Amino acid sequence: MTLSRRRGLLLGGVVALVVAVGTSCTGTPAAGEKDGATPNTPSAKPAPPRKAVQLTVTPGNQAANVEPSGPVTIAAADGKVTQVTLVNDAGEAVPGQLSPDASTWQSSVPLGFGRTYTATATGQGTDGKPATVTSVFTTATPRRKADVSMNPLDGQVVGVGQPLAFYFDTSVTNKAAVEQAIHVQSTPAAEGAFYWFSDKEVHWRPKEYWAAGTRITINAAIYGRDFGNGVYGNDSRVANVTVGDAVVATADGATHQMTVTVNGAVARTIPISMGKPGHETPAGTYVVMSEHTNYTMDSGTYGVPADTPGGYRTTVAVASRMSNSGIFYHSAPWSVGDQGRRNVSHGCINMTTEAAAWLQSISNKGDVIIVQNSGGPALEAWDGLGDWQIPWDQWSAGGKR
């Protein structure tokens, strides 16, 4: 055998050994793989494309009759907001706040009525390039500004029956705008709804009485809101209110007694006298409207002059108003002999001076007084704060929209 042939045989044996060793180490090919193939390796994700920033200003350029309530907003897509200036036609700057991720900017104070504003915003896209946009717009000039008064007021403690009443000094046609502008929050939370008694008066009340101790925040953010027909909201109002103990009194014309409960427990039963025949006390659920001492009861307030038959003008030590039509619970020393026995008043609830003073001392406006078995007509919901006379399904429908 020649040297070259022996070298060829040896090399062939080495190659065969290498192949055999390699085969014994790889084992059975995985499913989907070919013998000797390398598994696929995932390729790296492509970088997102770089884009120019898109800036949007709200209100848009040339917008007119813009609600001054604002806010003015600049939003950036595919980038961030880097600089904003917002000035009125007098050159006065309007402050604002940039979001943590720099994607939006919003003005932080309301605008003025009947002004022209210029908003200039600069942003930077993911491509690193800047862009600038400008919007010039004008705010509305009202035909009339609407002011609102509220009941209750900031800092007051009220009873569990207290509705939240809002009174406008001009008619409102866009009632939905009013409801959107008035925010009611409570702890604990309470389901509630608005009800319009007229174009100038709307109330909000919970479905059930407030829970004792509830904290209520009322934010009537009406400034600059379009209420229709050229009317815009004027000054906004805020009130923080606390609900006191649950004081509920039930006056029964058949037994001539008033049962007073505090937080569900009977605290006292008071002998009373209600409206005599021809002056029967309206029956229903009243809410105490106001509390007075040394108060003059005058029949002239409901159309009967004091110097005519059936008229009177008398000062009493304690009186709490229950309706606009002149129903009070009050001290009546002249009818003590009748209290607990018969009804002799002109419609009010008579009791001793001591009992009236005690009841007033433990209660607040907004407390509930239920009159039953009086023989009188039903209390009208619009007479004072007779809101609880309206069933919830009717109340939640909204009233005179």
ROMIDO-197092 format. One line per 5 residues: number of its first residue (from 1); for each residue z negated, x, y of C-alpha. Coordinates in nm, 2 decimals. Example, Ala and Ser with C-alpha at 12.3 -4.5 7.8 and 13.67 -1.06 7.14 Angstrom:
2
1	-0.78:1.23:-0.45 | -0.71:1.37:-0.11
This chain:
401
1	0.00:0.00:0.00 | 0.09:0.13:0.34 | -0.16:0.18:0.62 | 0.00:-0.08:0.83 | -0.01:-0.34:0.56
6	-0.38:-0.28:0.49 | -0.46:-0.31:0.87 | -0.27:-0.65:0.87 | -0.47:-0.78:0.58 | -0.80:-0.68:0.74
11	-0.72:-0.84:1.06 | -0.62:-1.16:0.89 | -0.95:-1.17:0.71 | -1.14:-1.13:1.04 | -0.95:-1.41:1.20
16	-1.02:-1.64:0.90 | -1.39:-1.55:0.93 | -1.40:-1.63:1.29 | -1.23:-1.97:1.24 | -1.48:-2.05:0.95
21	-1.78:-1.96:1.16 | -1.66:-2.15:1.45 | -1.60:-2.46:1.24 | -1.95:-2.45:1.09 | -2.11:-2.44:1.44
26	-1.92:-2.72:1.61 | -1.99:-2.99:1.35 | -1.82:-3.32:1.35 | -1.62:-3.40:1.67 | -1.77:-3.67:1.88
31	-1.60:-4.01:1.89 | -1.31:-4.00:2.12 | -1.28:-3.62:2.11 | -1.01:-3.42:1.94 | -1.09:-3.12:1.73
36	-1.16:-2.82:1.95 | -1.13:-3.04:2.27 | -1.38:-3.00:2.57 | -1.55:-3.32:2.69 | -1.43:-3.45:3.03
41	-1.64:-3.34:3.33 | -1.68:-3.59:3.62 | -1.51:-3.47:3.93 | -1.70:-3.46:4.26 | -1.67:-3.78:4.48
46	-1.43:-3.74:4.77 | -1.60:-3.72:5.11 | -1.58:-4.05:5.31 | -1.30:-4.05:5.57 | -1.40:-3.97:5.92
51	-1.34:-4.25:6.16 | -1.33:-4.32:6.53 | -1.63:-4.51:6.67 | -1.57:-4.88:6.74 | -1.79:-5.01:7.03
56	-1.85:-5.38:7.10 | -2.02:-5.52:7.41 | -2.17:-5.86:7.42 | -2.10:-6.04:7.66 | -1.74:-5.93:7.65
61	-1.53:-5.82:7.95 | -1.46:-6.09:8.20 | -1.71:-6.33:8.04 | -1.83:-6.59:8.29 | -2.13:-6.83:8.31
66	-2.33:-6.61:8.08 | -2.69:-6.72:8.01 | -2.92:-6.48:8.20 | -3.17:-6.50:7.91 | -2.96:-6.24:7.74
71	-2.98:-6.00:7.58 | -2.68:-5.77:7.65 | -2.59:-5.59:7.32 | -2.38:-5.28:7.25 | -2.30:-5.23:6.88
76	-2.14:-4.92:6.72 | -1.93:-4.93:6.40 | -1.84:-4.60:6.22 | -2.06:-4.41:6.45 | -2.35:-4.43:6.70
81	-2.43:-4.52:7.06 | -2.50:-4.22:7.27 | -2.52:-4.35:7.62 | -2.55:-4.69:7.80 | -2.56:-4.79:8.16
86	-2.60:-5.16:8.27 | -2.61:-5.23:8.64 | -2.59:-5.55:8.86 | -2.37:-5.59:9.17 | -2.65:-5.44:9.38
91	-2.64:-5.12:9.17 | -2.98:-5.20:9.01 | -3.01:-5.07:8.66 | -3.12:-5.29:8.37 | -3.34:-5.12:8.11
96	-3.27:-5.14:7.74 | -3.37:-5.01:7.40 | -3.17:-4.81:7.15 | -3.23:-4.89:6.78 | -3.38:-4.61:6.56
101	-3.04:-4.55:6.39 | -2.86:-4.56:6.72 | -2.63:-4.83:6.60 | -2.72:-5.08:6.86 | -2.86:-5.10:7.22
106	-3.01:-5.41:7.37 | -3.13:-5.49:7.72 | -3.50:-5.55:7.74 | -3.54:-5.77:8.05 | -3.36:-6.09:8.15
111	-3.07:-6.09:8.39 | -3.05:-6.27:8.72 | -2.87:-6.59:8.80 | -2.53:-6.57:8.97 | -2.49:-6.19:8.94
116	-2.21:-5.96:8.83 | -2.30:-5.69:8.57 | -2.12:-5.38:8.45 | -2.20:-5.24:8.11 | -2.06:-4.90:8.02
121	-2.13:-4.76:7.68 | -2.03:-4.43:7.51 | -2.05:-4.36:7.14 | -1.95:-4.10:6.89 | -1.76:-4.16:6.57
126	-1.80:-4.01:6.23 | -1.50:-3.80:6.33 | -1.72:-3.64:6.60 | -1.51:-3.77:6.88 | -1.65:-3.97:7.18
131	-1.53:-4.31:7.30 | -1.63:-4.53:7.60 | -1.60:-4.90:7.66 | -1.68:-5.11:7.97 | -1.75:-5.48:8.02
136	-1.78:-5.66:8.35 | -1.93:-6.01:8.33 | -2.10:-6.27:8.55 | -2.40:-6.48:8.49 | -2.43:-6.85:8.55
141	-2.52:-7.01:8.88 | -2.73:-7.32:8.81 | -2.67:-7.66:8.97 | -3.04:-7.70:8.92 | -3.32:-7.50:8.77
146	-3.56:-7.68:8.53 | -3.93:-7.61:8.54 | -4.17:-7.70:8.26 | -4.54:-7.78:8.25 | -4.73:-7.77:7.92
151	-5.03:-7.93:7.75 | -5.24:-7.76:7.63 | -5.27:-7.45:7.85 | -5.34:-7.09:7.78 | -5.69:-7.01:7.65
156	-5.79:-7.37:7.58 | -5.98:-7.49:7.27 | -5.84:-7.82:7.14 | -5.90:-8.07:6.87 | -5.72:-8.11:6.54
161	-5.50:-8.40:6.67 | -5.37:-8.21:6.98 | -4.99:-8.24:7.01 | -4.80:-7.97:7.21 | -4.64:-8.15:7.51
166	-4.37:-8.02:7.74 | -4.27:-8.20:8.06 | -3.96:-8.10:8.25 | -3.90:-8.18:8.62 | -3.54:-8.28:8.56
171	-3.34:-8.45:8.28 | -3.23:-8.23:7.99 | -2.90:-8.32:7.81 | -2.88:-8.02:7.58 | -3.20:-8.09:7.39
176	-3.11:-7.86:7.10 | -3.12:-7.57:7.35 | -3.47:-7.66:7.45 | -3.59:-7.68:7.09 | -3.44:-7.34:7.02
181	-3.61:-7.19:7.33 | -3.96:-7.32:7.25 | -4.13:-7.12:6.97 | -4.45:-7.24:6.80 | -4.64:-7.01:6.57
186	-4.97:-7.08:6.41 | -5.22:-6.92:6.18 | -5.25:-7.07:5.93 | -4.88:-7.19:5.94 | -4.82:-7.56:5.99
191	-4.50:-7.76:5.93 | -4.41:-7.95:6.25 | -4.12:-8.09:6.45 | -4.01:-8.19:6.80 | -3.99:-8.55:6.92
196	-3.83:-8.66:7.25 | -4.00:-8.94:7.44 | -3.75:-8.92:7.72 | -3.49:-8.68:7.87 | -3.78:-8.51:8.05
201	-4.06:-8.51:7.79 | -4.07:-8.36:7.44 | -4.37:-8.31:7.21 | -4.42:-8.09:6.90 | -4.68:-8.18:6.65
206	-4.77:-8.08:6.29 | -4.70:-8.31:6.00 | -5.08:-8.33:5.94 | -5.37:-8.26:6.17 | -5.42:-7.89:6.25
211	-5.67:-7.71:6.04 | -6.00:-7.63:6.22 | -5.99:-7.27:6.35 | -5.61:-7.26:6.37 | -5.47:-7.01:6.63
216	-5.15:-7.13:6.80 | -4.90:-6.93:7.01 | -4.66:-7.13:7.22 | -4.37:-6.94:7.38 | -4.16:-7.17:7.60
221	-3.89:-6.91:7.66 | -3.67:-7.13:7.87 | -3.56:-6.89:8.14 | -3.19:-6.87:8.17 | -3.11:-7.12:7.89
226	-2.83:-7.36:7.94 | -2.98:-7.72:7.92 | -2.65:-7.89:8.00 | -2.49:-8.05:8.31 | -2.54:-7.74:8.52
231	-2.92:-7.73:8.45 | -3.08:-7.40:8.34 | -3.43:-7.32:8.25 | -3.64:-7.15:8.52 | -3.97:-6.98:8.45
236	-4.08:-6.93:8.09 | -4.44:-7.01:7.98 | -4.67:-6.88:7.72 | -5.00:-7.02:7.59 | -5.25:-6.90:7.32
241	-5.46:-7.19:7.20 | -5.74:-7.23:6.94 | -5.82:-7.54:6.74 | -6.20:-7.61:6.73 | -6.40:-7.81:6.48
246	-6.24:-8.11:6.32 | -6.41:-8.39:6.51 | -6.28:-8.74:6.41 | -6.44:-9.06:6.53 | -6.36:-9.40:6.38
251	-6.44:-9.70:6.60 | -6.47:-10.03:6.41 | -6.44:-10.35:6.61 | -6.58:-10.56:6.32 | -6.90:-10.36:6.26
256	-6.93:-10.25:6.63 | -7.00:-9.90:6.51 | -6.84:-9.56:6.57 | -6.86:-9.31:6.28 | -6.83:-8.95:6.39
261	-6.74:-8.68:6.14 | -6.74:-8.30:6.20 | -6.54:-8.09:5.96 | -6.54:-8.39:5.71 | -6.91:-8.45:5.72
266	-7.07:-8.76:5.89 | -7.26:-8.63:6.20 | -7.36:-8.96:6.36 | -7.30:-9.33:6.37 | -7.30:-9.48:6.73
271	-7.34:-9.85:6.82 | -7.04:-9.95:7.04 | -6.88:-10.24:7.22 | -6.50:-10.26:7.25 | -6.26:-10.50:7.43
276	-6.36:-10.86:7.46 | -6.12:-11.15:7.39 | -5.82:-11.12:7.63 | -5.89:-10.75:7.67 | -5.89:-10.63:7.31
281	-5.87:-10.26:7.26 | -5.53:-10.15:7.12 | -5.57:-10.04:6.76 | -5.44:-9.70:6.63 | -5.49:-9.33:6.64
286	-5.58:-9.19:6.98 | -5.61:-8.83:7.10 | -5.87:-8.75:7.36 | -5.67:-8.65:7.67 | -5.94:-8.53:7.92
291	-6.32:-8.52:7.97 | -6.51:-8.62:8.28 | -6.85:-8.67:8.43 | -6.95:-8.90:8.72 | -6.61:-9.06:8.68
296	-6.51:-9.38:8.87 | -6.36:-9.64:8.65 | -6.12:-9.85:8.86 | -5.93:-10.15:8.72 | -5.67:-10.10:9.00
301	-5.53:-9.81:8.79 | -5.39:-10.07:8.55 | -5.29:-10.33:8.80 | -5.61:-10.54:8.86 | -5.75:-10.47:9.21
306	-6.13:-10.43:9.21 | -6.18:-10.72:9.46 | -6.00:-10.97:9.24 | -6.13:-11.17:8.94 | -6.17:-10.94:8.64
311	-6.15:-10.63:8.87 | -6.41:-10.36:8.89 | -6.48:-10.02:9.04 | -6.77:-9.85:8.87 | -6.89:-9.49:8.85
316	-7.01:-9.38:8.50 | -7.20:-9.06:8.40 | -6.97:-8.97:8.11 | -6.61:-9.06:8.04 | -6.33:-8.93:7.81
321	-5.98:-9.06:7.86 | -5.80:-9.18:7.55 | -5.48:-9.33:7.70 | -5.28:-9.35:8.02 | -5.33:-9.72:8.03
326	-5.70:-9.68:8.11 | -5.87:-9.67:7.77 | -6.18:-9.44:7.77 | -6.49:-9.40:7.57 | -6.77:-9.39:7.82
331	-7.13:-9.44:7.90 | -7.21:-9.81:7.98 | -7.58:-9.87:8.04 | -7.50:-10.23:8.15 | -7.39:-10.33:7.80
336	-7.65:-10.16:7.58 | -7.78:-10.50:7.46 | -7.43:-10.58:7.33 | -7.35:-10.24:7.18 | -7.36:-10.27:6.80
341	-7.34:-10.65:6.82 | -7.04:-10.78:7.01 | -6.73:-10.67:7.21 | -6.77:-10.72:7.58 | -6.57:-10.45:7.76
346	-6.23:-10.46:7.94 | -6.08:-10.25:7.66 | -6.28:-9.93:7.67 | -6.53:-9.82:7.41 | -6.88:-9.86:7.55
351	-7.18:-9.66:7.43 | -7.51:-9.54:7.57 | -7.52:-9.25:7.82 | -7.70:-9.03:7.56 | -7.44:-9.11:7.29
356	-7.14:-9.05:7.52 | -7.29:-8.72:7.64 | -7.36:-8.61:7.28 | -7.01:-8.69:7.17 | -6.85:-8.52:7.46
361	-7.07:-8.21:7.41 | -6.94:-8.15:7.05 | -6.58:-8.24:7.11 | -6.27:-8.11:7.29 | -5.95:-8.27:7.42
366	-5.73:-8.32:7.13 | -6.00:-8.48:6.91 | -5.90:-8.78:6.71 | -6.04:-9.13:6.77 | -5.93:-9.41:6.54
371	-5.97:-9.77:6.65 | -5.96:-10.03:6.38 | -6.04:-10.40:6.35 | -6.03:-10.45:6.72 | -5.80:-10.76:6.72
376	-5.58:-10.58:6.98 | -5.21:-10.48:6.96 | -5.10:-10.15:6.82 | -5.14:-9.85:7.05 | -4.80:-9.75:7.19
381	-4.70:-9.40:7.09 | -4.60:-9.32:7.46 | -4.94:-9.44:7.60 | -5.11:-9.10:7.65 | -5.09:-8.89:7.34
386	-5.03:-9.16:7.08 | -4.81:-8.92:6.88 | -4.99:-9.00:6.55 | -4.87:-9.36:6.58 | -4.53:-9.25:6.48
391	-4.47:-9.20:6.10 | -4.36:-8.85:6.00 | -4.02:-8.95:5.88 | -3.95:-9.11:6.21 | -4.11:-8.83:6.41
396	-3.91:-8.56:6.23 | -3.59:-8.74:6.32 | -3.64:-8.62:6.68 | -3.68:-8.93:6.89 | -3.45:-9.00:7.20
401	-3.21:-8.71:7.16
